[in-house]
């Protein structure tokens, strides 16, 4: 499925904000200028700007334009909350990554698993448990369930490289959004056995449901991460600001 025009505009503007082409507190070109620059309709530009606003990159100011409100100096690198792979995180934060597959199996969702993952009971799922290392230190585990029909041919080698690289590069899938719930809990015996907790007795837990560009849920993952490495950045927007 070809990428929508607004997505191309969104990703290009997002990159230019992140690399400083459009710095913090500056104004983006006008809608008319962006329409001409991208050779598109105003509706495509407006949709791209709307998503950037929702993501906390820009804010519209009536009579003035669209101001860049993302300040890289206020965002710790490890606290980025975009949908990225572990390898992309490593490249951005400057550590050497490694992934080790602990479990790779096909399962059928029973009622209990359906309640946890959100997949329908009876769904055929690919179950994966992997540990993640940064510069040789095991800092997290990811336990994932993928809808098997959506990940044909996925192998442990693909998992150790990057599941998303396989989904996007080999299968041509478009990953859309991820809904996340974040908590902190006491470290389990499995956490202590697998991770290098370095004296910590608690872990950060992120449970996420990920959807493709068509809105089909393809993945449920529970990430358990060592404190001291894990942080999360979020932009909260009051409804009145979007009116």
Secondary structure as the mmCIF struct_conf table of DSSP 4:
data_model
#
loop_
_struct_conf.conf_type_id
_struct_conf.id
_struct_conf.beg_label_comp_id
_struct_conf.beg_label_asym_id
_struct_conf.beg_label_seq_id
_struct_conf.end_label_comp_id
_struct_conf.end_label_asym_id
_struct_conf.end_label_seq_id
HELX_LH_PP_P HELX_LH_PP_P1 UNK A 2 UNK A 4
HELX_RH_AL_P HELX_RH_AL_P1 UNK A 5 UNK A 18
TURN_TY1_P TURN_TY1_P1 UNK A 19 UNK A 22
TURN_TY1_P TURN_TY1_P2 UNK A 24 UNK A 25
STRN STRN1 UNK A 27 UNK A 27
HELX_LH_PP_P HELX_LH_PP_P2 UNK A 28 UNK A 30
HELX_RH_AL_P HELX_RH_AL_P2 UNK A 31 UNK A 38
TURN_TY1_P TURN_TY1_P3 UNK A 39 UNK A 39
HELX_RH_AL_P HELX_RH_AL_P3 UNK A 42 UNK A 54
TURN_TY1_P TURN_TY1_P4 UNK A 55 UNK A 56
BEND BEND1 UNK A 57 UNK A 57
STRN STRN2 UNK A 58 UNK A 61
TURN_TY1_P TURN_TY1_P5 UNK A 62 UNK A 64
STRN STRN3 UNK A 65 UNK A 68
HELX_RH_3T_P HELX_RH_3T_P1 UNK A 72 UNK A 74
BEND BEND2 UNK A 75 UNK A 75
HELX_RH_3T_P HELX_RH_3T_P2 UNK A 77 UNK A 79
BEND BEND3 UNK A 82 UNK A 82
HELX_RH_AL_P HELX_RH_AL_P4 UNK A 86 UNK A 93
TURN_TY1_P TURN_TY1_P6 UNK A 94 UNK A 94
STRN STRN4 UNK A 97 UNK A 108
HELX_RH_AL_P HELX_RH_AL_P5 UNK A 111 UNK A 117
HELX_LH_PP_P HELX_LH_PP_P3 UNK A 119 UNK A 120
TURN_TY1_P TURN_TY1_P7 UNK A 121 UNK A 122
STRN STRN5 UNK A 124 UNK A 134
TURN_TY1_P TURN_TY1_P8 UNK A 135 UNK A 136
STRN STRN6 UNK A 137 UNK A 147
HELX_RH_3T_P HELX_RH_3T_P3 UNK A 148 UNK A 150
BEND BEND4 UNK A 151 UNK A 151
TURN_TY1_P TURN_TY1_P9 UNK A 152 UNK A 153
HELX_RH_AL_P HELX_RH_AL_P6 UNK A 156 UNK A 161
HELX_RH_AL_P HELX_RH_AL_P7 UNK A 163 UNK A 165
HELX_RH_PI_P HELX_RH_PI_P1 UNK A 166 UNK A 170
BEND BEND5 UNK A 171 UNK A 171
STRN STRN7 UNK A 175 UNK A 186
HELX_LH_PP_P HELX_LH_PP_P4 UNK A 187 UNK A 188
HELX_RH_AL_P HELX_RH_AL_P8 UNK A 189 UNK A 194
BEND BEND6 UNK A 195 UNK A 195
TURN_TY1_P TURN_TY1_P10 UNK A 198 UNK A 199
STRN STRN8 UNK A 202 UNK A 212
TURN_TY1_P TURN_TY1_P11 UNK A 213 UNK A 214
BEND BEND7 UNK A 215 UNK A 215
STRN STRN9 UNK A 217 UNK A 226
STRN STRN10 UNK A 227 UNK A 227
TURN_TY1_P TURN_TY1_P12 UNK A 228 UNK A 229
STRN STRN11 UNK A 230 UNK A 230
HELX_RH_3T_P HELX_RH_3T_P4 UNK A 239 UNK A 242
#
